[in-house]
Amino acid sequence: MTALAASPLDPPDDGCAELLDLAARVAREAAPSEQVEAFVGRSSYTTVRVHGAEVESFTAATTAGIGVRVVRDHRQGFAWAGSLDPDVVSDALAEARDNAAFAEPDEWVGLAEPDGVAPVPFDAFDPSVAALAAERKIDLALELERMVRAGDPRVTGVRVASFSDSSGRFAVATSTGVAGTSRGAWCSMGVLALAADGDETYTGHGTTVGFRPDELDLQEAADDAVRRATRLFGARPVPSQRLAVVLEPRLAASVVGLLGGTLTGDRVLKGRSPFADRLGDTIASPLLTLVDDPTDHRSYGADTYDGEGLACRRNVLVADGDLQGFLYDSATGRRAGRRSTGSAVRGISSTPSVGCQALAVAPGTGTHDDLVAGLDRGLYVQSMTGWHSGVNAVSGDVSVGVEGLMIRDGQLAEPVREVTIASTLQRMLLDITAVGADVEWLPGGTGCPTLVVGDLSLSGA
Amino acid sequence: MIEEAVLQRVLGAALRTGGEFAEVFAEDRRSSSALLDDGRVEELTSGRDRGAGIRVVVGETTGFAHTADLTEAGLVAAAEAAAAAAKGGGGGTRTVALTRRATSRGYDIEAYPGDVAKARKVELLTRADDIARSSGSAISQVSVSYGDNRRRILVANSDGLLAEDDTVRTFFAVSCVATGDTGMQTGRESIGHTVGFELFDMYDVDELARRAAGRALTKLAARPAPSGQMPVVIASGGGGVLFHEACGHGLEADLVAKGASVFRDRVGQRVASPGVTVVDDGTMAKEWGNIAIDDEGNPAQRNVLIDDGVLTDYMWDQLRARKEGRRSSGNGRRQSYQHLPMVRMTNTYLLAGADDPDDIVASTERGVLVKHLGGGQVNTATGDFVFGMTEAYLIEDGEVTEPLREGNLIGNGPEVLQRIDALGNDFAMGPPGTCGKDGQGVPVGDGVPTLRVSSLTIGGTAA
């Protein structure tokens, strides 16, 4: 029969204990010849959107759901439901069992097994998130809108200013003895400013995020939105050329995320990664060191357990430009002859897959201004569009639309729009000529400084 | 899904704090999917999601709450939460009389996917894998996915509307990787329609797999795309996303009202070349963006947005239309019961012209032929957009010559509409798409004839 191990850490509260108990009950239903995993989550959120000094919408809700994975004879089946009602849960288990019969067997398929790695507790669940009164959330969003409108006479409006918070708990338990539960809470605000001058209109986005409401920096978000919306007036395409590009942290994080994705075990093993056979090779400038470390509690992607219930851990991907390792969940780890790196990511409605959780680029030297000052000619990029359509993670081809400011003689110069920059990921990594000291922890979990990429193709007029 | 008497009581609870408008949107969605990757059927997934979203409108404010609990107690609790969030001035009791509105999409689902044996779905995957792999020895990896969903919705509101819809969508995609001396290239083909398993009577899976493999193989020999401005010919069916991005989003009334559209105050004006007619049509039978009613209970419509180059109207949802004293155009859509509706496109397309598509290419001295576009993105305030070329060729002296590597095209919506200088007579709808707006995804279709834009910026790396 199957034995269920206790979670290595006590559940942080009764809500987590209840979810873990439900997950464990489902896992205990495993027949002698099968493995069962239940992933259970419950979260509450509110979103306030304001526009024109009025509340446009106020949303409040609690959602819950379960995903059940069944493995029998190395065949995997999955079912999920957006409810924790007992009949729905037993239906999901039955469906997952039925689905397993139709998959083709694979010797590596199976649930995680306890691996002895001690979890690093992470419990960012500040009570002040849940305790914040609805009126206060509305006031914050209205305040942010006011600050943006007052920020510059050319600001003609705000498309939306928003406040969101979320508190969630999840638990995972398997018939192979894995069990874990954790919780998290955060809040964030965002604003999209509209600015007009003559017949030109530009938008600028500002955000702020925190584990607690008092970590939100409204002024910074407002300043950012206003600056971005107002500095592009008169922008036009510049002639096609090759030049250096300065990517501020939020944009550099996109490049880093693209790289991280190519280093996940599934793509590596299935021949979809341009770096699959490059372990130990120099793939980037020696200035680049990249880890995926959900045990770094500065990251908004920090967590105690991964999606299969194994302890999160620090994984070094690139050290001084050399490729040091890939990320694995338990199935891809087995196939690669390695252990899981605790890198299973998932939601309720999908099976775990290998993913990055808390990518972080080691800081270099110099402020953003220093990096700009170091360039005779370059482009400071303010925003990129078409990332999802212009980037191919298999070939590495990158081509995106950008807006920004030219850099001339170390100074920000004329604004530019309707141009693209293009290269390949492989090329860009080697072309990194500077890494800033200014690590920013972004809402997606990535910690990234400003990056300067030396030689990209700009297509313009 | 929910009894009329219960709906009436829930709407009553929603209006108790003085709401001007209240709505119950209930949804029951079942989905199934199957994935083959790396030569093996990896897994089948079944999903079930059911719940209701309740909104209450007071003045400019919408209160919204959703619940997975469809009992009367659960619905009333959500209604009270939405009412509290909207906080109207006065209290009171209003009783809403509901009138059921008949809905029809004009055709029947022939084979509900829930009634089709799972083994038949799996067979399609392995078949497509076999065909793709046998298309060339350079094909190094193949993934095939199948998906279906059945979505039943019910909308009841304080205007007395009661409407239901039952929508079935089926989807299939093949993605290939080809490996050669120059690295790896990808090719993908997908089909999706608002139909059941009869999708596979409409299409040949073998042909789809061959095309996906062929696209990856072709690109192995591709040279870097050029950079700079040049004429671009978009092939029939392959580039509807251009119009979805270049003008569709900017014609959504919610964005227009907020001053976030370059098309604000342009109704009645010439915004495109003569001959350019752009339509958004939720009634298009069996297409991916087909709906019988939108997610606010209003019937789908065929809306002409640009008629022979002149901007005729925007797209509207209930809330925006209400504020401006007009009717919704049937474009109020939402991802699920957990989301508020907003103005969304359905099937957006450009009508055919009179030109012979071969002549369009032959009369292009140097440019790019885009056979297939990937996704795109637009900044509606400036009209600047980008979209990815997933299959493109160089045109030299009126001849299609070499294949090009992937890259983005960039342009400006209002400018591109004015720069269309040839329109083919060969209209076709393109592959199924998912349109994202404010974090919500909804299924949309698009279509174009072969057409030429006199100048667009190609974002390649070659000089």
Interface residues (C-beta under 8 A of the other chain):
Chain A: H51 G52 E54 V55 E56 S57 F58 T59 A60 A61 T62 T63 A64 G65 Q76 G77 F78 A79 W80 A81 G82 S83 V88 D91 A92 E95 A96 D98 N99 A100 F102 A103 E104 D106 A134 T156 G157 R159 V160 L192 L194 A196 E200 T201 Y202 T203 P237 S240 L269 K270 G271 R272 P274 S349 S350 T351 T385 G386 W387 H388 S389 G390 N392 V394 S395 G396 D397 S399 V400 G401 E403 R417 E418 V419 T420 I421 A422 S423 S457 L458 S459 G460 A461
Chain B: A34 D37 D38 R40 V41 E42 E43 L44 T45 S46 G47 R48 D49 R50 G51 G59 E60 T61 T62 G63 F64 A65 H66 T67 A68 A78 A81 A85 A86 K118 A119 V122 S140 Q141 V177 T179 G183 M184 Q185 T186 A225 S227 G228 Q229 L255 K258 G259 A260 V262 Q338 L340 L373 G374 G375 G376 Q377 V378 N379 A381 T382 D384 F385 V386 F387 G388 R405 E406 G407 N408 I410 G411 N412 T457 I458 G459 G460 T461 A462 A463
